[in-house]
Amino acid sequence: MASITLNNIVKKYDDGFPAVNNVSLDIADGEFVILVGPSGCGKSTLLRMIVGLEDITSGELQIDGTRMNEAAPKDRNLAMVFQNYALYPHLTVYENIAFPLRLAKRSGGSNGSNGDSTGGANGGAGGGSVDDRVRKAAEMLELTEHLERKPANLSGGQRQRVAMGRAIVRQADAFLFDEPLSNLDAKLRGQMRAEIAQLQRRLGVTSVYVTHDQTEAMTLGDRVAVLKKGELQQVASPRELYEQPVNLFVAGFIGSPSMNFLPATLKEGAAGFEGSERAGGAILSSPIGDIPISAEKAAVATGHELLMIGLRPEFFEDAQLVDEAKKGKGAVFTAELSHLEWLGHEQYGYIEFEPDEKVRRLLSDLAAEMDADELRPQVVTTLSAESRVRPGQPTDLWVDTSRIHIFDPETGENLT
Ligand code: ATP
């Protein structure tokens, strides 16, 4: 097992534009780190530089403290698990899993390309006979009864496990996953996600996992690194990313449904209003109405002509279902839901608002920033399943203003 360190890594392709720009990241021994971001953000390029399939333009890659920029892929002892599994269709499951070991034996212990494009210096060494190791890996992956089958006769999830089996038998220092689940249907993806998470924990092997799917990122990793246009935005635990995103991009990318962004201004003459819990606070004027904020939040908002506020869908609730004690932590406002989606365990209520020209421009800038086609002038709220609110009529909703995020719309920085 090994630690992986990236110091100021830059990758420029022929066009000279940095696909990866100055990325520094320390991945501890045994840690599971997810690289996530929209298409083209440079996550695959970063992974390929770690494995050695792509040259590093500048900066340093260390594996277990040793510089590896110039090392051939086979000398890095990393195992890559690809989206398309890279299984040999004419070989059985057993032979597919044994493949890297046999190759290593043939080339005398330090193997060359094994078809995963990466090698494994330990490929043939230690840990018993090839047969022992294949059977042990198969057992771990619950593939024992399928050992004689060909990949064509396996489900997507089983193929995925065979690909992981190949990485396991090689006793690689780290597993690198490049969107391994993106070919699977939603249900299987969920199952495999859980399997990979459990397996990684059981084996304790350092793992780096690339995905564009924020749910995968949140559920798999010890830490998640969010990339945008080649630059690292934030590296943190899933919970920290969700609760304390550093900027608009991370806030909008992590979470589903996404955080709602609303333009707001500090209300003239309302600063320092008297309220038992919020003395010294202020009021923000927003398209869904006035939002009282605490003194602490008012302090960061002061001095900004225009603000962007962020409210997650679950900050909202049907006001009738909120007890008095909780009500005090937020604000009640009246809105009309344009439509309501009932999902069984909860409901999504949508509030639409009419943006003026300035707000329209702000939302379109924000969409560009987020890599989204458009940001609709609407607020998504998740309401309890037992709520009896109806669309098209004035409804009292409660919003937890204590958790509000306040962003600088110019820089995107989270001020709270
Ligand atoms: P995706 O999820 O779509 O695979 P990604 O985040 O993995 O995206 P990369 O594939 O790493 O992104 O690409 C990052 C940037 O580098 C993109 O702008 C891409 O067009 C560019 N790029 C990738 N490979 C090459 C290449 N071989 N030559 C030139 N540019 C490349």
Boltz pocket constraint, residues with backbone or C-beta under 6 A from the ligand:
constraints:
  - pocket:
      binder: B
      contacts: [[A, 13], [A, 14], [A, 15], [A, 19], [A, 37], [A, 38], [A, 39], [A, 40], [A, 41], [A, 42], [A, 43], [A, 44], [A, 45], [A, 46], [A, 212]]
      max_distance: 6.0
